[in-house]
């Protein structure tokens, strides 16, 4: 069943800002969405089960819930299982557990952070910040966007600052909005972004 509405839970304002620009390009068939931001991943995870229980009481069958968190340094499988367990405890089926079109909750993880998705669509970064080098992602350290070590947002900030942007430190929400404006969801090579995109488009197809 095609979703007519999406409730999207994210951990911080930068992801909300990015999705606010991106989702109208992905959700073009009249499906509505609301993005709910939290005070970090700990806050989202702490509230998740109770929030899902509340959704289970009133959310119509034509709605889907999408939970999106950063992996950071967490074990990916353990983090995914935590998300799945919260949905199970609330009595809601997930994309992983149900498959097909019967699921209510899609759990997705940005590996390791939102900024990895930026590295995965460097043309969007170049459009938003023209002074950055077009060849940044040809370097071995940045070639695999989901495998960048030492902190993805720190690496991304260093690239921008070396190009003359944000001398006082990267402003994450502003950056997310600028890149989201130019982001090509079909061209991104980040595997974790593509899993998010594919699950989302399945929900509204």
N, C-alpha and C positions, 0 to 999 in steps of 0.2 A: 504494500500500500504506500503510495507516494505521501511523503510528509507535506503537510500544509503549513507547519510551523516548526521552528527549531529553537530550543532553549540551549544556549551555549555557555558553559562555565569555564572561565579562564582564571589564571592565577594573578595576573597583574595588568595594569593599564596599557602597557606597550602592546601586548597581544590583542587587547580589545581595540586599540587604535589601528593596528595592522588589519585585523579582520573586518573592521568597519569599512575600510577601503577595498578589501579583497572580495568580500562575500557578494556584493552586488554583481560581480563578474561571474560568479559561480552559481548563484541562486537567482535565476532569471525568469522563472516560470510562475511568479506570484507567491511563492512560499515566503512567509514572514520569518523574522528571526529577532531574538533579543540576546544580547551578550551581557553576561553577569561577571563582573570582575571581583577579585578577592585581594586581600592584603598578603599576597605571596602564596606559595604552594602549601605551606604548613596550614594556613588558614583555610584554603580550599579543601584539603584532605580532612581536616578536623570537622568541617561542616558537611562533608559530602553525603555521608549516609543519611543524616537527618533530612537534608534537602531532597534527596532522592525519595525518601519515604513520603515526604510532603507531595512531591510530584505524582507519586503513584496513586494518591487519593483523588486527584482532580484532573491531571493532564489527559486530554483526549487522545484517542487511538491514532489520530492523524498527526500527532506531534512526536518529535524525536528530541532526545537530550544528547548533547555532545559535550564530553568532558575532555579538556585539553590542558595538559601540564607539561612542563619542562622535565627532562630526565635529570639534568644537572649531573651530579656524581652518583646518583642512585643506581642500583642494579635494575636494569630495564624490566626484566621478567618479574622481579619482586614488586616493582611499582605497578606494573600492569595488573598483577594479581590483586593488589590492594584495591585498585579501581574496580576490578571485576567483582570482588567480594562485597564492596559497598553496594553495587547494583543488585547483586544476588540477595543481600540482606534486606533490601528494600522491596524485593519481589518484582524487579524489572529485568527483563531479558536484555542481553547485550549482543552486539554484532558478532563478537567472538563466540559466545555460547549458543546463540540461536541460528545465526546465518540466515540466508534467504532474505525475506522482507518482513520477518516477524519481530525483529528486534526493536527495542525502545531506546537503548543507550549505546552510544558509540564512544569508546574510550580510546584516546589517541595521545601519543607522547612525542613532543618535539625533542629530537636528539641532536645536541644535548640541550640546546636553547633555541629560541626564536631566531637568533642571529645566524644559525646554521642554514636556515631557509634563505636568508639573504645571500649567503655565499653560494647557494644552489641556483640562484637566478641573478647572476652578476650584472647582466644587462640592465636589470631594474635598478640596481645600485648605481650603475654608471649614469643612468638617466636622471636619477634623483640627485646624485653628487658627481657632476661631470669631471671634477679634477682627479678622481681616483683613476688609477691605471686600469686599463681594460684587461691587462695580463695578470692581475693579482691571482686569479684562480688557476693559472697555469703553474704556479709554484707548488712544489710537493706538499708543503704544509697546509695548503688550502684546497687542494685538488678534489678531495673527498669531503664534501661539506659536513656530513654527519660524523666524521672521524677526526675533526680538528681537536687537538689536545691543548690543555692549558687554559681552558675557558673560552668559549666561542664569542661571547660578547666582548670580552677583553681583547681578543684578537681583532674583532671587527672595529672596535673603538680605536685600536692602534692604527689600523689602515686608514680610517677617516682622519685621524689627527695628523698623521704623516702627510696627508694630502691637503692639509690646511683647514680642516673643518673641526669645530668644537674644541677650541684651544683649552677651554675650561672643563672638558669632559663631555662625552656624548650624552645628548638629551634623548633618552630612549623613546619616549612617546612621539616626539617630533620626528625622529628618524623612522619610526614605524609607519607613521602616516605618509611620509614622503615616499618611502619605498613601496608601501602598499598601493599607492596611487599608480605606480608603474609596473607592479608585479605581474608577470605572465605565468599563470598557474600551469599552463601546458608545457612551459619550457623549463621549469624548475627541476633540477637533478637531485635534490635532496630526497632520499628514500622515505624519511619520516614525513616530509611534507606531502609526498605523493600518496602515502597511506591515508593521511588526513583528507586530502582532496578526493580520493576515490571513495572513501566512506561517506563523505558529505554528498557527493554527486549521486551515489547510490540511494541515499535517503530521499532525495528530491526528484529522482528520475521517474 
